[in-house]
Amino acid sequence: MSVVENVVLHLPEPLRSLALKHRELLKFAVVGGTCFVIDTAIFIGLKSIVLTEHPVTAKIIATLVATIVSYVLNREWSFKTRGGRERRHEAALFFLVNGIGIVLNSAPLWVSRYLLDLQEPNISRVGEEVADFVSAQIVGTLIGMAFRWYGYKRWVFPNADARPRRVTRAYDLPEEDEQALGHS
């Protein structure tokens, strides 16, 4: 039994029903959390060691790596029953949506650094680091995440149940099957 399945099955009602009803969103959030950690680690590493004078470039590279991981995880887990497009078309749309997401994700950092001039010598090094983190990793990520959720469901994976559902876990059953098993 996977960790996610174990957590979902042990949730009290009505949380279990809510989690099952919005399983796609929850899976998207888990993938997003995983990619957030990847993005943050790469961003901080690049910005601290390699691209110290180019934080926006560091952010773009970090987001690109996280995007590749995100495609695989979202396609094979979060939206595994969605589709309706050829894989090449789907991948192209995914990366187009994420290209726009990268711009939206990086824009708050650019505004912070270059419009608001929140960098040394105008503010302290600690202030610069906090401004970079909040603008890139909090504000940018929230804006990018909202756009990606909409874009994936609207354009990339538009048709629910386009791919057959392989039932391997109790929480993957369609709602009517869950009720038959007494899970609702």
Secondary structure, DSSP 8 states (H G I E B T S, - for coil): --HHHHHHHTS-TTHHHHHHHTHHHHHHHHHHHHHHHHHHHHHHHIIIII-TT-HHHHHHHHHHHHHHHHHHHIIIIITTT-B-S-HHHHHHHHHHHHHHHHHHHHHHHHIIIIIS--STTTS-HHHHHHHHIIIIIIIHHHHHHHHHHHHIIIIIS-BTT-S-----SGGGS-HHHHHHTT--
